[in-house]
Amino acid sequence: MKESKEHLRHTIWDTLLKKRVARPPLPPHGRIPNFEGAERAAELLTRLSEWRNAKVIKVNPDSPQRWVRLRALNEDKILLMPTPRIREGFILLDPNLIPSRLYGLASTIRGAFKLGVKLRTINEIIRRVERVDFIVEGSVVVNIYGERLGKGEGYGELEYAILLTLKLIDPDIKIATTVHNLQVLRDRIPQDPYDVPIDYIVTPSRIIRVENRGERPKGLIWSLLSEDKIHSIPLLKDILRLRSEA
């Protein structure tokens, strides 16, 4: 399954490059690929009622979703952004605490670290975040069934599981992704037990509403987490400690 997933990723990365729709940083390989029309996809995303009604939105830190993050700040929504590999927890970006002239900077990874508030521990997250209403993920490959592949490191799935474990999201929270049309398949995508299917696929030209998406994991699947992974993410160590004390 791992080889099949990796083959799909490389096919998409190669296609985006060949069709000249990949945007910097280049090459797209090994990344959530930036793409031509990412700003337009972000604009279409804001038409969803779930977006409009959300007060707190969790958005990944990758380049193509920079426009999503900027839209959220401009629409007075609080952003929860994971730090790369979740090693420093999450960053909270509150538009009420950031001058509007700096929203563009705050929507970048570098700017988020400078202008946001780091939430490194469980207590800091729970104290500052009451509830997350909507999630936007970056993707390499998606299909019309809501099956999704990231770049292969599993951090998006871990972020979902951590927030679910902390009871900051419902299991059926609506999840969207913004991608290029070339990243959307009709064929099935191999899925592991920890994979999190999504509800909406938004491209520069259309919104795809997923029907009858698959089941989501109930939380962290500790048996599939290596000791190295647990020790590299302080939040996982915190949760594991609390489990042992319970």
Secondary structure as UniProt FT lines:
FT   HELIX           2..18
FT   TURN            19..20
FT   STRAND          22..23
FT   TURN            29..30
FT   STRAND          34..35
FT   TURN            36..37
FT   HELIX           38..45
FT   TURN            46..47
FT   HELIX           49..53
FT   STRAND          56..59
FT   HELIX           63..65
FT   HELIX           66..74
FT   TURN            75..76
FT   STRAND          78..82
FT   HELIX           84..86
FT   TURN            87..88
FT   STRAND          90..93
FT   HELIX           95..97
FT   HELIX           100..102
FT   HELIX           103..106
FT   HELIX           109..115
FT   STRAND          117..119
FT   HELIX           122..128
FT   STRAND          134..137
FT   STRAND          141..143
FT   TURN            144..145
FT   STRAND          148..149
FT   HELIX           155..165
FT   TURN            166..167
FT   TURN            171..172
FT   STRAND          175..178
FT   HELIX           181..183
FT   STRAND          184..185
FT   TURN            193..194
FT   STRAND          200..202
FT   STRAND          207..209
FT   HELIX           222..224
FT   HELIX           227..232
FT   HELIX           234..245
//
